[in-house]
Amino acid sequence: MEREVSRRSALAVAAALKTAFDRVQVMDVNAEALPTGIDPSRHVVFSALHGHFGEDGGMQKLLESAGVVFAGSGSEASSLCMDKTRAKHVAAQAGVPAAAGVLIAKGSRPDAKAVTAELGTSLVVKPNSEGSSIGLHFAEGAAELAALWDRLDDRDWLVESRIAGRELTVGLLDGRALGVVEIVPHSGVYDYQSKYTKGMTRYECPARLPEGVARTVRLAGEAIFQACGCRDFARADFMLTDDGAPLFLEINTIPGLTETSLLPKSAGCEGMDFNTLAAGLVAPALRRFQATRRELAS
């Protein structure tokens, strides 16, 4: 699933960049290694790899070690943001409240009654380090949570209180928040199918919010971006409670860039078309590349 989203994102960005640059090459990644042919003296890389190795700092670390300039966050910020629990702790330290949750480490089993006593009976269960709404589950009460655990694979899982409210997201470009988008899945659940199937979700672009609430969401996104050490671009997701308080869910350092993706919708709120957005995504990396070339030449 992640491979297909990665491929679609890469092809979309490449097509957009070809309107501004003479040479744009798409490289397929079939192993946890750099593709052959990348030249640090000539190439700037835009990685559209989602999921394990792509978003968790693996590819970024290889690019850094090879001296390759690339767009997006570095390896440390990528690793941090992929870990939803760590990112929420950093957000809280930056003054941004997050959805209440409990991390269940790989190899352990939750005390379902203790979890529901802490988080309530309506729960969301999702992988602690995963993207694209993969592995999203719901449980009502301790018995359902215990039964669900028998069906889950062995990894770190995050259990959160299920928040009644509106789902919001905001894109961040060079650290600046773009428009706030509201996500309204027709099924009531924004899972992988709702996210990547046309027509299954309605998007309010921009979200119909009081300006004060929209500003709070944008400022929260910018604060998390900075606190997590992100670079160039990202997307931050929130739930807006019924009393108008945004609660942070996660920040994505390699957001999807397909025809249904949220970052382009956020940029569109400010009148930015996809070609302009793509150029903005790579602009900081091009500046870093040019600065590096000047340093080497001096």
SELUMVEX-723686 format. One line per field, with one value per residue (C-alpha): residue number from 1; chain; x, y, z. Coordinates in nm, 4 decimals, decimal comma. Each point is the difference from the previous one (the first is absolute). Layout:
BEGIN
nr <- (NUM;...)
kette <- (A;...)
x <- (X;...)
y <- (Y;...)
z <- (Z;...)
# end
This chain:
BEGIN
nr <- (1;2;3;4;5;6;7;8;9;10;11;12;13;14;15;16;17;18;19;20;21;22;23;24;25;26;27;28;29;30;31;32;33;34;35;36;37;38;39;40;41;42;43;44;45;46;47;48;49;50;51;52;53;54;55;56;57;58;59;60;61;62;63;64;65;66;67;68;69;70;71;72;73;74;75;76;77;78;79;80;81;82;83;84;85;86;87;88;89;90;91;92;93;94;95;96;97;98;99;100;101;102;103;104;105;106;107;108;109;110;111;112;113;114;115;116;117;118;119;120;121;122;123;124;125;126;127;128;129;130;131;132;133;134;135;136;137;138;139;140;141;142;143;144;145;146;147;148;149;150;151;152;153;154;155;156;157;158;159;160;161;162;163;164;165;166;167;168;169;170;171;172;173;174;175;176;177;178;179;180;181;182;183;184;185;186;187;188;189;190;191;192;193;194;195;196;197;198;199;200;201;202;203;204;205;206;207;208;209;210;211;212;213;214;215;216;217;218;219;220;221;222;223;224;225;226;227;228;229;230;231;232;233;234;235;236;237;238;239;240;241;242;243;244;245;246;247;248;249;250;251;252;253;254;255;256;257;258;259;260;261;262;263;264;265;266;267;268;269;270;271;272;273;274;275;276;277;278;279;280;281;282;283;284;285;286;287;288;289;290;291;292;293;294;295;296;297;298)
kette <- (A;A;A;A;A;A;A;A;A;A;A;A;A;A;A;A;A;A;A;A;A;A;A;A;A;A;A;A;A;A;A;A;A;A;A;A;A;A;A;A;A;A;A;A;A;A;A;A;A;A;A;A;A;A;A;A;A;A;A;A;A;A;A;A;A;A;A;A;A;A;A;A;A;A;A;A;A;A;A;A;A;A;A;A;A;A;A;A;A;A;A;A;A;A;A;A;A;A;A;A;A;A;A;A;A;A;A;A;A;A;A;A;A;A;A;A;A;A;A;A;A;A;A;A;A;A;A;A;A;A;A;A;A;A;A;A;A;A;A;A;A;A;A;A;A;A;A;A;A;A;A;A;A;A;A;A;A;A;A;A;A;A;A;A;A;A;A;A;A;A;A;A;A;A;A;A;A;A;A;A;A;A;A;A;A;A;A;A;A;A;A;A;A;A;A;A;A;A;A;A;A;A;A;A;A;A;A;A;A;A;A;A;A;A;A;A;A;A;A;A;A;A;A;A;A;A;A;A;A;A;A;A;A;A;A;A;A;A;A;A;A;A;A;A;A;A;A;A;A;A;A;A;A;A;A;A;A;A;A;A;A;A;A;A;A;A;A;A;A;A;A;A;A;A;A;A;A;A;A;A;A;A;A;A;A;A;A;A;A;A;A;A;A;A;A;A;A;A)
x <- (0,0000;0,2720;0,1946;-0,2949;-0,0486;0,3743;-0,0042;-0,2998;0,1496;0,3368;-0,1517;-0,2202;0,2900;0,2272;-0,2606;-0,0413;0,3732;0,0496;-0,1901;0,2776;0,3165;0,1672;0,1116;-0,2205;0,0612;-0,2206;0,1942;-0,1631;0,0986;-0,0269;0,2278;0,1119;0,2848;0,0673;-0,0838;0,3068;0,0939;-0,0600;0,2827;0,0354;0,1724;-0,2883;-0,3207;-0,2555;-0,2310;-0,3701;-0,1031;-0,3667;0,0502;-0,2719;0,0026;0,2901;0,3445;-0,1547;-0,1407;0,1794;0,3420;0,1451;0,0255;0,0857;0,2938;0,1383;-0,0306;0,1730;0,2833;0,0511;0,0074;-0,3101;-0,2159;-0,3674;-0,3348;-0,1856;0,0912;0,3281;0,0373;-0,0415;-0,3193;-0,1377;0,0583;-0,1558;-0,3119;-0,0598;-0,0278;-0,3437;0,0542;0,3326;-0,1436;-0,2919;0,2375;0,1995;-0,3214;-0,1105;0,3357;-0,0547;-0,3352;-0,2224;-0,2449;-0,0283;-0,2528;0,0360;0,1600;0,1851;0,2918;-0,0122;0,3513;0,0728;-0,0259;-0,2238;-0,3740;-0,2098;-0,1989;-0,3243;-0,1834;0,2858;0,0103;-0,3722;0,0193;0,2618;-0,1277;-0,3710;-0,1947;0,0054;0,3473;0,2105;0,2800;0,2716;0,3646;0,2317;0,2263;-0,1938;-0,1661;-0,2917;-0,2573;0,1232;-0,0955;-0,2690;-0,2390;-0,2717;-0,1158;-0,2906;0,0807;0,2554;-0,1416;0,0255;0,3514;0,1134;-0,1587;0,1564;0,3467;-0,0240;-0,0254;0,2793;0,3539;0,3005;0,1152;-0,0318;-0,3632;-0,1507;-0,3391;-0,1709;-0,3264;-0,2406;-0,0768;-0,3417;0,0585;0,1266;0,3120;0,2329;0,3337;0,2376;0,2881;0,3296;0,2306;0,3461;-0,1410;-0,2965;-0,3529;-0,2228;-0,3776;-0,1899;-0,1961;-0,2879;-0,0258;-0,3529;0,0054;-0,3393;0,0579;0,0769;0,3524;0,2986;0,1772;0,2185;-0,2987;-0,1624;0,3302;0,0980;-0,3322;-0,1528;-0,3460;0,0150;0,0920;-0,1137;0,2543;-0,0730;0,2808;0,0309;-0,1760;-0,2979;0,1409;0,0003;0,3166;0,1257;-0,0266;0,1620;0,2845;0,0481;0,0290;0,2489;0,2140;-0,0099;0,1196;0,2860;0,0992;0,0089;0,1962;0,2651;0,0050;0,0467;0,2841;-0,1852;0,1265;-0,1499;-0,3517;-0,2329;-0,3666;-0,1474;-0,3282;-0,2397;-0,3383;-0,2149;-0,2055;-0,3588;0,1176;0,2283;0,3359;0,2384;0,1796;0,3117;-0,0009;0,3174;0,2356;0,0949;0,3390;-0,0737;-0,3647;-0,1750;0,0000;-0,2636;-0,3192;-0,1848;0,2787;-0,0333;0,3100;-0,0989;-0,3490;0,1502;0,2159;-0,3025;-0,1709;0,2554;-0,0400;0,3106;-0,0279;0,1826;0,2878;0,0654;-0,0183;0,2473;0,2460;-0,0417;0,0655;0,3435;0,1006;0,1736;0,1963;0,1138;0,1226;0,1914;0,1508;0,1130;0,1495;0,1897;0,1364;0,1193;0,1741;0,1795;0,1067;0,1416)
y <- (0,0000;0,2472;-0,0823;0,0956;0,3320;0,0672;-0,0691;0,2245;0,2808;-0,0266;0,0072;0,2978;0,2024;-0,0934;0,1133;0,3306;0,0615;-0,0681;0,3209;0,1969;-0,2108;-0,1485;-0,3234;-0,1941;-0,3717;-0,2507;-0,2755;-0,3181;-0,1225;-0,3759;-0,0512;0,1853;0,1622;0,3069;-0,0446;-0,0196;0,3075;0,2691;0,2541;0,2405;0,2535;0,0141;-0,1267;0,1263;-0,2799;0,0188;-0,3189;-0,0978;-0,3259;-0,0639;-0,2376;-0,2000;0,1104;0,2893;0,2078;-0,1301;0,1469;-0,3024;0,1517;0,3384;-0,1436;-0,1631;0,3265;0,1911;-0,2526;0,0259;0,3793;0,0292;0,3103;-0,0940;0,1657;-0,0540;-0,0697;-0,1586;-0,3444;0,0992;0,2005;-0,2687;-0,2693;0,2134;0,0890;-0,3566;-0,0960;0,1368;-0,0268;0,1859;0,2691;0,0524;0,0389;0,2612;0,1805;0,0090;0,1464;0,2685;0,0857;-0,1834;-0,2422;-0,3446;-0,2804;-0,2173;-0,3356;-0,3029;-0,1667;-0,3798;-0,1225;-0,2838;-0,3377;0,1206;-0,0199;0,2834;-0,0243;0,0844;0,1056;0,2296;0,1569;0,0715;0,1369;0,2500;0,0820;-0,0769;-0,2754;0,1344;-0,0637;0,0354;-0,2537;0,0635;-0,0861;0,2345;0,0357;-0,0239;0,2247;0,0215;-0,1051;-0,3584;-0,2304;0,2278;-0,1758;0,0958;-0,1607;0,0676;-0,1120;-0,2271;-0,3236;0,1237;0,1313;-0,3346;-0,1886;0,2385;-0,0646;-0,3661;0,1054;0,2592;-0,0672;0,0411;0,3615;0,3166;0,1109;0,3272;0,0020;0,3385;0,1400;0,0282;0,3685;0,1220;0,2978;0,1222;-0,1322;0,2751;0,0147;0,2801;-0,0031;0,1620;0,1425;0,1129;0,0049;0,2250;-0,1291;-0,0043;-0,0339;-0,2176;-0,2832;-0,1928;-0,3717;-0,1447;-0,3708;-0,1275;-0,3232;0,1957;-0,1470;0,1470;-0,3280;-0,1028;-0,0625;0,3332;0,1809;-0,1364;-0,0732;0,2897;0,0959;-0,1706;0,3159;0,3598;0,2741;0,3524;0,2145;0,2162;-0,1379;0,2032;0,1188;0,3203;0,1859;-0,0284;-0,3792;-0,0232;0,2209;-0,2207;-0,3082;0,1705;0,1224;-0,3456;-0,1561;0,2465;-0,0575;-0,3788;0,0321;0,2046;-0,2062;-0,3259;0,1470;-0,0401;0,1547;0,1236;-0,1464;-0,2209;-0,0451;0,0067;-0,1690;0,0979;-0,0813;0,3000;-0,0768;0,1148;0,2859;0,1321;-0,1265;-0,1590;-0,3147;-0,1096;-0,3488;-0,0270;0,1763;-0,1512;0,0937;-0,1591;0,0780;-0,1640;0,1960;-0,1876;0,1401;-0,0582;0,1126;0,2565;0,2178;0,1148;0,0760;0,2064;0,1901;0,0481;0,1910;0,2739;-0,0129;-0,2115;-0,2489;-0,3331;0,1162;0,2969;-0,2236;-0,2494;0,2795;0,1229;-0,3470;-0,0205;0,3685;-0,0181;-0,3084;0,1768;0,2888;-0,2423;-0,1658;0,3322;0,1042;-0,3296;0,0440;0,3502;-0,1242;-0,2736;0,2425;0,2567)
z <- (0,0000;0,0981;-0,3166;-0,2199;0,1819;-0,0273;-0,3737;-0,0620;0,2070;-0,1744;-0,3484;0,0874;0,1419;-0,2914;-0,2530;0,1818;0,0283;-0,3701;-0,0697;0,1711;-0,0361;-0,3064;0,1644;0,2386;0,0448;0,1811;0,1775;0,1248;0,3473;0,0427;0,3006;0,3114;-0,1871;-0,2106;-0,3665;-0,2190;-0,1978;0,2630;-0,0209;0,2966;-0,2245;-0,2493;0,1581;0,2476;0,1190;0,0760;0,1778;-0,0227;0,1910;0,2548;0,2938;0,1411;-0,1241;-0,1930;0,2838;0,3081;-0,0806;-0,1797;-0,3476;0,1465;0,1927;-0,3151;-0,1927;0,2787;0,0188;-0,3759;0,0113;-0,2173;0,0375;0,0262;0,0573;0,3233;0,3590;0,1049;0,1500;0,3658;-0,0524;-0,2313;0,2604;0,2733;-0,1968;-0,1151;0,3682;0,0875;0,3754;-0,0064;-0,2273;0,2367;0,2941;-0,1924;-0,0947;0,3632;0,1007;-0,2643;0,1560;-0,2498;0,1648;-0,1544;0,0027;0,3111;-0,0721;0,1317;-0,1788;0,0044;-0,0741;-0,2385;0,1715;0,2812;0,0514;0,1398;0,3185;-0,1782;0,3164;0,1032;-0,3471;-0,0058;0,3537;-0,1207;-0,3491;0,0096;-0,1699;-0,3585;-0,1397;-0,3144;-0,0537;-0,2596;-0,0636;0,1843;-0,3045;-0,3229;-0,2551;-0,2430;0,2653;-0,0296;0,2860;0,1419;0,2401;0,2465;0,3218;0,2339;0,3507;0,1641;-0,1453;-0,3588;0,0603;0,1394;-0,2897;-0,2532;0,1397;-0,0945;-0,3666;-0,0098;-0,1167;0,2283;-0,0080;0,2081;0,0137;0,1134;0,1733;0,0133;0,1252;-0,2902;-0,0278;-0,1069;-0,2223;-0,3354;-0,1722;-0,1223;-0,1754;-0,0915;-0,2439;0,0872;-0,2642;0,1113;0,3530;-0,0841;0,0402;-0,3071;0,0005;0,2472;-0,1632;0,1567;-0,0800;-0,0139;-0,0954;-0,1110;0,1942;0,3157;0,0122;-0,1844;-0,0682;-0,2938;-0,2275;0,0825;-0,0430;-0,3395;-0,1733;-0,1892;0,1149;0,3399;0,1902;-0,0171;0,0655;0,1147;-0,1460;0,1993;0,3053;0,1143;0,3295;0,2009;-0,0920;0,3578;-0,0084;-0,3434;0,1201;0,3082;-0,2226;-0,2322;0,2889;0,1602;-0,3252;-0,0255;0,3636;-0,0456;-0,3248;0,1777;0,3191;-0,1918;-0,2060;-0,3293;-0,3206;-0,3270;0,0235;0,2039;0,0881;0,3509;0,0934;0,2771;0,1469;0,0906;0,3089;0,0388;0,2232;-0,2764;0,1293;-0,2546;0,1183;-0,1854;-0,1537;-0,2101;-0,2389;-0,3343;-0,1466;-0,3400;-0,0668;-0,2905;-0,3252;-0,1980;-0,1510;0,3297;0,2339;0,2732;-0,0359;-0,3523;0,1321;0,2820;-0,2500;-0,2241;0,2799;-0,0681;-0,3765;-0,0550;-0,2852;-0,0002;-0,2198;0,2264;0,3072;-0,1488;-0,0717;0,3568;0,1413;-0,1653;0,0170;0,3421;-0,1068;-0,3167;0,2127;0,2225;-0,3074;-0,1440;0,3348;0,0200;-0,3527;0,0857;0,3141;-0,1921;-0,2704;0,2437)
# end
